[in-house]
Amino acid sequence: MQRQRSGPRGGETGGSPTLGSGRRYLSVVLEVPRRLRERVLTRRGGAGSTGPAAHITVFITERDAGEPGEAELLERVRRACSGVPGGEVELRGTGSFRPVSDVVFLRVGEGSEMLRELHRRCAATLPDASPFPYHPHFTLAQGLGGPELERAAAELADFEDRFEARALGVYSGDLTGWRRVGEVPLG
């Protein structure tokens, strides 16, 4: 499902092409383990931040007034994702969405098809807020100048790590912050 959106994205959120000012969202994410997040930050010399809950976004939907509450949306996501087995997720090397969007990311190797299937199932249930086709990735830097993005890409070009995906986190929020509303077990 693709929802029609009004107003521009990008410049209003410090570089996010998806999140808009004054809008609320429900986001389904695969959280990246703390040890992996710390390894990324160490490799980057502490520059930048992957956020308090480093993640790979699986799906994001915009919430409008009058729509179902968080509990019902969480249950819809659980039903949509039921039966998808968890598995190993591999992060390997860097990529970029430039020139379309100033984002540098770690590529998802193994596990990318599982993430695409989870996204497809969520998109069949709820409207998709992203203006782009789904591409599983772990954002390293966004909304920075060209040299800073190039440095982020170079610093982690040879990065490799793996972790086990057992559950998805579901968050509700906006540009002022995010709150965990539940978990979706995989398998």
C-alpha positions as CSV (number, residue, x, y, z in Angstrom):
1,M,0.0,0.0,0.0
2,Q,1.4,3.4,-0.9
3,R,-0.1,6.4,0.9
4,Q,-0.2,9.8,-0.8
5,R,1.8,12.3,1.2
6,S,1.8,16.0,1.2
7,G,4.7,18.3,1.6
8,P,8.4,17.9,1.1
9,R,10.7,15.5,2.9
10,G,14.4,15.7,3.4
11,G,15.5,19.2,4.3
12,E,13.0,19.5,7.1
13,T,14.5,16.7,9.2
14,G,18.2,17.1,9.0
15,G,18.5,14.8,6.0
16,S,15.8,12.2,6.4
17,P,14.0,11.7,3.1
18,T,11.1,9.9,4.9
19,L,10.3,11.7,8.2
20,G,8.4,14.9,8.1
21,S,7.9,17.7,10.6
22,G,4.6,17.4,12.5
23,R,4.0,13.8,11.4
24,R,3.7,10.7,13.5
25,Y,5.0,7.2,12.5
26,L,5.0,3.6,13.5
27,S,8.3,2.0,12.6
28,V,9.2,-1.7,12.5
29,V,13.0,-2.3,12.9
30,L,15.6,-5.0,13.4
31,E,17.7,-3.8,16.3
32,V,21.5,-4.2,15.9
33,P,23.2,-5.6,18.9
34,R,25.1,-3.2,21.2
35,R,28.5,-4.9,20.6
36,L,28.1,-4.3,16.8
37,R,27.0,-0.7,17.3
38,E,30.1,-0.1,19.5
39,R,32.3,-1.7,16.9
40,V,31.0,0.6,14.2
41,L,31.5,3.7,16.4
42,T,35.0,2.6,17.3
43,R,35.9,2.1,13.7
44,R,34.5,5.6,12.9
45,G,36.7,7.1,15.7
46,G,33.5,7.9,17.7
47,A,32.4,10.3,14.9
48,G,28.7,10.3,14.3
49,S,26.1,8.3,16.0
50,T,24.0,5.3,15.0
51,G,21.4,6.4,17.7
52,P,20.5,5.0,21.0
53,A,18.8,1.9,19.4
54,A,20.9,1.2,16.3
55,H,18.7,-0.6,13.7
56,I,17.8,-1.7,10.2
57,T,14.5,-0.2,9.3
58,V,12.1,-2.9,8.0
59,F,9.1,-0.7,7.5
60,I,7.6,2.7,8.4
61,T,4.1,3.9,8.2
62,E,2.7,7.4,8.8
63,R,0.0,7.6,11.4
64,D,-3.0,9.8,10.9
65,A,-5.6,11.0,13.4
66,G,-8.5,8.6,13.6
67,E,-6.5,5.6,12.6
68,P,-6.2,2.5,14.8
69,G,-4.3,2.8,18.0
70,E,-0.8,1.4,18.7
71,A,-2.0,-1.9,20.1
72,E,-4.1,-2.7,17.0
73,L,-1.2,-1.6,14.7
74,L,1.2,-3.8,16.6
75,E,-1.2,-6.8,16.3
76,R,-1.4,-6.2,12.5
77,V,2.3,-6.2,12.2
78,R,2.6,-9.4,14.3
79,R,0.0,-11.2,12.1
80,A,1.7,-9.9,8.9
81,C,5.1,-11.1,10.0
82,S,4.1,-14.4,11.6
83,G,5.8,-17.5,10.1
84,V,8.8,-15.6,8.8
85,P,11.8,-17.3,10.4
86,G,14.6,-15.4,12.0
87,G,18.1,-16.0,10.9
88,E,21.6,-14.6,10.5
89,V,22.1,-11.1,9.2
90,E,25.4,-10.1,7.7
91,L,26.6,-6.5,7.4
92,R,29.4,-6.2,4.9
93,G,31.0,-3.1,3.3
94,T,29.5,0.3,2.6
95,G,27.2,1.8,0.0
96,S,25.4,5.1,-0.6
97,F,22.1,6.4,-1.9
98,R,23.9,9.4,-3.4
99,P,23.0,11.4,-5.4
100,V,19.3,10.7,-4.6
101,S,19.8,11.0,-0.9
102,D,22.9,11.9,1.2
103,V,23.1,8.6,3.1
104,V,26.0,6.2,3.6
105,F,25.2,2.7,4.9
106,L,26.5,-0.8,5.7
107,R,25.2,-3.3,3.1
108,V,23.1,-6.2,4.2
109,G,24.3,-9.5,2.6
110,E,22.9,-12.6,4.1
111,G,19.5,-11.9,5.6
112,S,18.5,-9.3,3.1
113,E,15.8,-11.6,1.6
114,M,14.3,-12.2,5.0
115,L,14.1,-8.4,5.6
116,R,12.5,-7.9,2.1
117,E,9.9,-10.5,2.9
118,L,9.1,-8.8,6.3
119,H,8.8,-5.5,4.5
120,R,6.5,-6.9,1.8
121,R,4.2,-8.4,4.4
122,C,4.0,-5.1,6.4
123,A,3.4,-3.1,3.1
124,A,0.5,-5.5,2.3
125,T,-1.1,-4.6,5.6
126,L,-0.2,-0.9,6.2
127,P,0.6,2.1,4.0
128,D,4.3,2.6,3.3
129,A,5.7,6.1,4.3
130,S,9.0,5.7,2.5
131,P,9.3,7.5,-0.9
132,F,11.8,4.9,-2.0
133,P,11.8,1.2,-2.9
134,Y,12.9,-0.9,0.1
135,H,16.6,-1.6,0.4
136,P,17.8,-3.2,3.6
137,H,20.7,-1.3,5.1
138,F,22.3,0.0,8.3
139,T,22.7,3.8,8.1
140,L,26.1,5.1,9.1
141,A,25.7,8.8,8.2
142,Q,23.2,11.0,6.6
143,G,22.6,14.7,5.8
144,L,26.3,15.5,6.1
145,G,28.6,17.2,3.5
146,G,30.2,15.2,0.7
147,P,33.7,14.8,2.4
148,E,32.1,13.6,5.6
149,L,30.0,11.0,3.8
150,E,33.0,9.9,1.8
151,R,35.0,9.5,5.0
152,A,32.3,7.4,6.6
153,A,32.1,5.2,3.5
154,A,35.9,4.7,3.4
155,E,36.3,4.1,7.2
156,L,34.0,1.0,7.0
157,A,34.5,-0.2,3.4
158,D,36.0,-3.5,4.7
159,F,33.6,-3.9,7.6
160,E,32.1,-7.3,8.2
161,D,30.0,-8.7,11.0
162,R,27.0,-10.9,11.7
163,F,24.2,-11.2,14.2
164,E,21.1,-13.3,14.8
165,A,17.7,-11.8,14.0
166,R,15.2,-13.2,16.5
167,A,12.6,-10.4,16.8
168,L,11.6,-7.0,15.5
169,G,11.1,-3.9,17.6
170,V,8.0,-1.7,16.9
171,Y,8.3,2.0,17.8
172,S,5.9,4.9,17.7
173,G,7.3,8.4,17.3
174,D,8.1,11.6,15.4
175,L,11.0,14.0,15.1
176,T,10.9,14.7,18.8
177,G,11.6,11.0,19.8
178,W,10.6,7.4,19.6
179,R,9.0,5.0,22.1
180,R,9.0,1.2,22.0
181,V,5.5,-0.2,21.8
182,G,6.2,-3.8,21.4
183,E,8.1,-6.7,19.9
184,V,7.4,-9.1,17.0
185,P,9.0,-12.5,17.5
186,L,10.4,-14.1,14.3
187,G,9.9,-17.8,13.6
